[in-house]
Amino acid sequence: MNSISKSDIDKIFGKVLKNFRVKNGFTQEIMAEKLGISLKYISRIENGYSGIKTQTLINYMNILGISPNTIFKEFMTSKTVLKQVAISEKLNELSEEKINFVDNMIDLLINFK
């Protein structure tokens, strides 16, 4: 596997974070306030000009409802991992009731002898 550069990571994180921010109807100003960081830093993150601290990334993900699978998907090359991500993304489209049903089905499959 080819090594991915820090610059590429910053750009991909920025793109995903911006897309989710916009999807949630938040301005950069609102995100800066919610995260307790400067508007300039938000802009730099979303444009891929600045790395993001782990704590800030986790806070972004919690505020915007971004799963780890979604944020790291662009970096994955394993077919198995990519299939798991695809399943996770499908789960995101289901109601809580349907997610509980799928969870129960998975438990049945795991315990099936």
C-alpha positions as CSV (number, residue, x, y, z in Angstrom):
1,M,0.0,0.0,0.0
2,N,1.2,3.5,-0.8
3,S,1.8,5.8,2.0
4,I,-0.7,8.7,2.3
5,S,0.7,12.1,2.9
6,K,-0.3,14.4,5.8
7,S,-1.5,16.9,3.3
8,D,-3.8,14.3,1.6
9,I,-5.2,13.4,5.1
10,D,-5.9,17.0,6.0
11,K,-7.7,17.6,2.6
12,I,-9.9,14.5,3.0
13,F,-10.8,15.3,6.6
14,G,-11.5,18.9,5.7
15,K,-13.8,17.8,2.8
16,V,-15.8,15.3,4.9
17,L,-16.1,17.7,7.9
18,K,-17.3,20.6,5.6
19,N,-19.8,18.3,3.8
20,F,-21.3,17.2,7.1
21,R,-21.3,20.7,8.5
22,V,-23.2,22.0,5.5
23,K,-25.6,19.0,5.6
24,N,-26.4,19.8,9.2
25,G,-27.1,23.4,8.3
26,F,-24.3,24.9,10.4
27,T,-22.2,27.8,9.3
28,Q,-18.4,27.9,10.1
29,E,-19.3,30.5,12.8
30,I,-21.7,28.1,14.5
31,M,-19.1,25.3,14.4
32,A,-16.4,27.5,15.8
33,E,-18.7,28.4,18.7
34,K,-19.8,24.8,19.3
35,L,-16.2,23.6,19.2
36,G,-14.7,26.5,21.1
37,I,-12.1,27.2,18.4
38,S,-11.5,30.1,16.1
39,L,-13.3,30.7,12.8
40,K,-9.9,30.9,11.1
41,Y,-9.0,27.4,12.4
42,I,-12.3,26.0,11.1
43,S,-11.6,27.5,7.7
44,R,-8.1,26.1,7.6
45,I,-9.3,22.6,8.6
46,E,-12.1,22.6,6.0
47,N,-9.8,23.8,3.3
48,G,-7.1,21.2,4.1
49,Y,-4.5,23.8,5.1
50,S,-4.3,22.7,8.7
51,G,-4.2,19.4,10.5
52,I,-6.8,18.7,13.1
53,K,-6.2,17.8,16.7
54,T,-7.7,14.5,17.8
55,Q,-9.8,16.1,20.4
56,T,-11.2,18.5,17.9
57,L,-11.9,15.7,15.4
58,I,-13.8,13.7,17.9
59,N,-15.8,16.8,19.0
60,Y,-16.6,17.5,15.3
61,M,-17.7,13.9,14.8
62,N,-20.0,14.0,17.9
63,I,-21.6,17.3,17.0
64,L,-22.2,16.4,13.4
65,G,-23.0,12.7,13.8
66,I,-20.1,11.4,11.8
67,S,-19.2,7.7,12.3
68,P,-15.5,6.7,12.4
69,N,-16.2,4.5,9.3
70,T,-17.3,7.6,7.4
71,I,-14.4,9.8,8.3
72,F,-11.7,7.1,7.6
73,K,-13.4,5.5,4.6
74,E,-11.3,7.3,2.0
75,F,-8.1,5.8,3.5
76,M,-9.2,2.2,3.5
77,T,-8.0,-0.3,0.9
78,S,-9.1,-3.6,2.4
79,K,-12.1,-5.1,0.6
80,T,-13.4,-6.5,3.8
81,V,-13.1,-3.2,5.7
82,L,-14.8,-1.4,2.7
83,K,-17.7,-3.8,2.8
84,Q,-18.1,-3.2,6.5
85,V,-18.1,0.5,5.9
86,A,-20.7,0.1,3.2
87,I,-22.9,-1.9,5.6
88,S,-22.4,0.7,8.3
89,E,-23.5,3.5,5.9
90,K,-26.6,1.5,5.0
91,L,-27.4,1.2,8.7
92,N,-27.2,5.0,9.0
93,E,-30.3,5.2,6.7
94,L,-32.4,3.0,9.0
95,S,-34.8,3.9,11.8
96,E,-33.8,2.9,15.3
97,E,-36.4,0.2,15.3
98,K,-34.9,-1.4,12.1
99,I,-31.3,-1.0,13.5
100,N,-32.4,-3.0,16.6
101,F,-33.9,-5.7,14.3
102,V,-30.6,-5.9,12.4
103,D,-28.6,-6.0,15.6
104,N,-30.8,-8.9,16.8
105,M,-30.3,-10.7,13.5
106,I,-26.5,-10.3,13.8
107,D,-26.7,-11.8,17.3
108,L,-28.6,-14.8,15.9
109,L,-26.0,-15.3,13.2
110,I,-23.1,-15.1,15.7
111,N,-24.7,-17.6,18.0
112,F,-26.0,-20.0,15.2
113,K,-24.4,-23.4,15.5
